[in-house]
Amino acid sequence: MRIVSLLPAATEIAYALGLGDDLVGVSPECDYPPAAREKPVVSRALLPTEGASSRETSRLVGEKLESGGALYQVDETALRAAQPDVIVTQGLCAVCAPTLGDVEDVARRLSREPDIVSLDPHHLVDVLADVERLGRMCGVDDRAAQVVEALRARIARVRVRAASAEDRPRTLCLEWLDPMFIAGHWVPEMVDLAGGADVLGRPGEKSRRVEPKDVVMASPDVVVLMPCGFDLERTRKETPVVKRARWWADLPAARADRVWTVDGSSYFNRPGPRLVDGLEILAHILQPRLFPRPPRPKDAHREEVG
């Protein structure tokens, strides 16, 4: 089975299923596990956003989408050389990877048209179902069942322990900082499982833009900054965008030193197996008494006020 993955989450799923050797093409964002970086790259981003600020990235993306342009392009020559049996893409977000329609257009021109799997998860259960689906597609059903069983067990451990929490802190998760977007899809569900109450996010719904007044009125006890596609270091560089706002220091979370930056790219933005790692990180952030083991310094950091 020759597999091309056009999104990082699918690449992570493939490796979890023991299909790393079958991957013959990936996207430039496929960086985990490290072995994925050695695979041929068969797509490319069309915007120069490397190192750009949140605001500049938003401006570039907005202008491109408004003009009807694509943000990613499949490299037809590289895809033809890969000779895939299966291409895994997504229908969730036009900003994150080539869309299904773009991939189908290129696939029709190949000498042998591959099967196309489009992932479109909105909840944690959908992510687990995608693991099983890809496992069936690639003939590793038993391995997929084992992976999903292990992930479900970890989710259940967090849910059961968090259920004994004496209080559930009002929690705000920001998926973009300038302008501000709250995290949607599976993140509000993760907050609930980890013992918090998401004050603005809605389970299963897309992330959406919010204004400072919305954040102030929400009065969060905990704030988690998880910009889409940013690792922890890049997120920490962006935090002054919100921390220096006049209204920020008055938030209950800021006054109580309960503002956290996390590696959103690894543990919260990608609908793959490491969302469960993200759930465990959230559990410590929201219920440190019940989950005393802190995350690794490279994964999460508690920000000081100022």
C-alpha positions in Angstrom: 0.0 0.0 0.0 1.5 3.3 -1.1 0.1 6.2 1.0 0.3 9.9 0.5 -0.7 12.1 3.4 -1.5 15.7 2.8 -2.0 16.7 6.4 0.0 16.3 9.6 -2.7 14.5 11.6 -3.1 11.8 9.0 0.7 11.3 9.0 0.7 10.9 12.7 -2.2 8.4 12.4 -0.3 6.4 9.7 2.7 6.1 11.9 0.6 5.1 14.9 -0.8 2.3 12.8 2.6 1.1 11.8 2.3 2.4 8.2 5.3 4.7 8.2 7.2 2.6 5.7 4.1 2.8 3.4 4.1 6.6 3.3 5.5 7.8 0.0 4.6 11.4 0.2 3.7 14.0 2.8 3.0 17.8 3.2 5.7 20.3 4.3 4.0 20.5 7.7 4.2 16.8 8.4 6.9 17.0 11.1 5.9 14.2 13.6 7.2 11.7 14.2 10.7 13.0 13.1 10.9 10.2 10.5 8.1 12.0 8.6 10.5 14.8 7.7 12.5 12.4 5.6 9.6 11.6 3.3 9.1 13.2 -0.1 7.1 16.4 0.0 4.2 16.5 -2.5 2.4 19.7 -1.7 3.4 23.3 -0.9 2.1 26.4 0.9 1.5 29.4 -1.4 1.8 32.1 1.2 5.1 33.4 2.8 3.9 33.1 6.4 7.1 31.7 7.9 8.0 34.0 10.8 5.1 36.3 10.2 3.1 37.7 13.2 -0.4 36.6 13.9 -1.8 39.8 12.5 0.3 39.7 9.3 -0.6 36.0 8.8 -4.3 36.8 9.2 -4.0 39.6 6.7 -2.3 37.5 4.1 -4.7 34.6 4.5 -7.7 36.8 4.4 -6.6 38.5 1.2 -5.9 35.2 -0.5 -9.2 33.7 0.4 -11.1 36.8 -0.5 -9.6 36.8 -4.0 -10.6 33.1 -4.4 -7.0 31.9 -4.4 -5.8 28.6 -2.9 -3.5 28.5 0.1 -1.9 25.2 -0.8 -1.0 23.4 -4.0 -0.5 19.8 -4.7 2.7 19.2 -6.6 1.4 17.1 -9.5 4.9 16.0 -10.7 5.8 14.8 -7.2 2.5 13.1 -6.7 2.8 11.3 -10.0 6.3 10.1 -9.0 4.9 8.8 -5.7 2.4 6.5 -7.5 0.0 6.5 -4.5 -2.7 3.9 -3.9 -4.3 6.1 -1.3 -4.3 9.8 -0.7 -5.4 11.2 2.6 -6.6 14.8 2.7 -9.1 16.8 4.6 -12.4 18.8 4.3 -12.1 20.6 7.6 -10.2 23.8 6.9 -9.1 25.5 3.7 -6.3 27.2 5.7 -4.6 24.0 6.9 -4.1 21.8 3.9 -5.2 21.2 0.3 -8.9 20.7 0.1 -10.7 17.6 -1.2 -11.7 19.2 -4.5 -8.1 20.3 -5.3 -6.8 16.8 -4.6 -9.5 15.2 -6.7 -8.7 17.4 -9.6 -5.0 16.4 -9.6 -5.8 12.7 -8.9 -7.9 12.4 -12.0 -4.9 13.3 -14.1 -2.7 10.5 -12.7 -2.2 7.4 -14.8 -3.8 5.3 -12.1 -6.4 7.1 -10.0 -5.9 6.4 -6.3 -8.5 6.1 -3.6 -9.0 9.4 -1.7 -9.8 9.5 2.0 -11.0 12.9 3.3 -10.9 13.4 7.0 -13.4 15.8 8.6 -13.5 15.4 12.3 -15.3 17.7 14.7 -15.3 15.8 18.0 -12.8 13.4 19.7 -15.0 10.5 18.8 -14.6 11.5 15.1 -10.8 11.5 15.5 -10.9 7.9 16.9 -13.2 6.9 14.1 -10.7 8.3 11.5 -8.0 6.1 13.0 -10.2 3.0 12.6 -11.3 4.2 9.1 -7.7 4.6 7.9 -6.8 1.2 9.5 -9.6 -0.5 7.5 -8.6 1.3 4.3 -5.0 0.1 4.6 -5.7 -3.4 5.9 -4.5 -3.0 9.5 -7.8 -3.2 11.3 -6.4 -5.1 14.3 -3.7 -2.5 14.9 -6.2 0.3 14.6 -8.5 -1.3 17.2 -5.5 -1.5 19.6 -4.5 2.1 19.1 -8.1 3.3 19.6 -8.6 1.1 22.7 -5.4 2.6 24.3 -6.5 6.2 23.5 -10.0 5.6 24.8 -8.5 4.2 28.1 -6.4 7.3 28.6 -9.4 9.5 27.9 -11.5 7.6 30.3 -8.8 7.9 33.1 -8.9 11.7 32.7 -12.7 11.8 32.6 -13.2 9.7 35.7 -10.6 11.5 37.8 -11.7 14.9 36.7 -15.3 14.1 37.6 -14.3 14.3 41.3 -13.2 17.9 41.0 -14.7 20.2 43.6 -14.9 23.1 41.1 -14.7 23.5 37.4 -12.8 26.7 36.4 -14.2 28.9 33.8 -11.8 28.3 30.9 -10.9 30.3 27.7 -8.9 28.7 24.9 -7.6 31.0 22.2 -6.7 29.4 18.9 -5.5 32.7 17.4 -4.3 35.9 19.1 -4.5 38.7 16.6 -7.3 38.9 15.9 -8.5 36.6 18.7 -10.3 33.4 17.8 -11.6 30.9 20.4 -10.8 27.2 19.9 -13.6 25.1 18.6 -14.3 21.6 17.4 -12.8 19.1 19.9 -11.2 21.6 22.3 -14.3 22.5 24.3 -14.9 18.8 24.7 -11.4 18.4 26.0 -11.9 21.2 28.5 -15.0 19.5 29.8 -13.3 16.1 30.1 -10.3 17.7 31.9 -12.5 19.3 34.6 -13.1 22.8 33.2 -16.0 24.8 31.8 -15.4 26.4 28.4 -16.8 29.9 28.6 -17.0 30.7 24.9 -16.2 27.5 22.9 -18.9 25.3 21.6 -18.2 21.6 21.1 -18.1 20.5 17.5 -18.4 24.0 16.1 -15.7 25.9 14.2 -13.4 28.3 15.9 -14.7 31.9 15.7 -13.5 35.4 16.2 -14.2 37.2 19.5 -13.6 40.7 20.6 -11.9 41.9 23.8 -15.3 42.7 25.4 -16.4 39.1 24.9 -13.3 37.9 26.7 -13.8 40.4 29.6 -17.5 39.5 30.0 -16.6 35.8 30.0 -14.4 36.4 33.0 -12.3 33.3 32.6 -10.5 31.7 35.6 -8.0 30.0 33.3 -6.8 31.1 29.9 -4.9 28.7 27.5 -3.2 30.2 24.5 -2.9 27.6 21.7 -2.5 29.4 18.3 -3.1 27.1 15.4 0.2 25.9 13.8 2.4 27.4 16.5 4.8 25.5 18.8 5.4 26.6 22.3 8.3 28.9 21.5 6.5 30.8 18.8 3.4 31.1 20.9 5.4 32.6 23.8 6.8 35.2 21.4 3.2 36.1 20.4 1.8 36.5 23.9 2.5 40.2 24.3 -0.2 40.8 21.7 -2.8 40.0 24.4 -0.8 40.4 27.6 -0.1 44.1 26.9 -3.7 44.9 26.2 -5.1 47.3 28.9 -8.0 45.0 29.8 -5.9 41.8 30.1 -4.5 42.3 33.6 -8.1 42.6 35.0 -9.1 39.0 33.9 -9.4 36.6 36.9 -7.0 34.3 35.1 -4.3 37.0 34.8 -4.8 38.1 38.4 -4.4 34.5 39.6 -1.4 33.6 37.4 -3.5 31.0 35.6 -2.6 31.9 32.0 -0.9 29.1 30.1 0.8 28.9 26.7 0.9 25.4 25.1 2.3 23.7 22.0 -1.0 24.0 20.1 0.4 22.6 16.9 1.3 19.3 18.6 -1.4 18.7 21.1 -4.6 20.8 20.3 -4.8 21.9 16.6 -4.2 18.6 14.8 -7.0 15.9 14.9 -4.6 13.0 15.6 -3.6 10.7 18.4 -1.7 13.4 20.3 -4.9 15.2 21.2 -5.0 12.8 24.1 -1.6 14.2 25.2 -3.3 17.6 25.0 -6.1 16.4 27.2 -3.7 15.2 29.8 -1.9 18.6 29.6 -5.2 20.4 30.1 -6.1 18.2 33.0 -3.0 19.4 34.9 -3.7 23.0 34.0 -7.3 22.9 35.1 -7.1 20.4 38.0 -3.5 20.4 39.3 -4.6 18.8 42.6 -6.0 15.8 40.8 -3.4 15.7 38.1 -0.2 16.9 39.9 2.3 15.7 37.2 3.2 18.8 35.2 3.7 18.8 31.4 7.2 18.9 29.9 8.6 22.5 29.7 8.7 22.3 25.9 5.0 21.5 25.8 3.4 24.1 28.2 4.3 27.1 30.2 2.5 29.2 32.8 2.8 32.8 32.0 3.4 35.5 34.6 1.3 38.7 34.6 2.9 41.7 33.0 
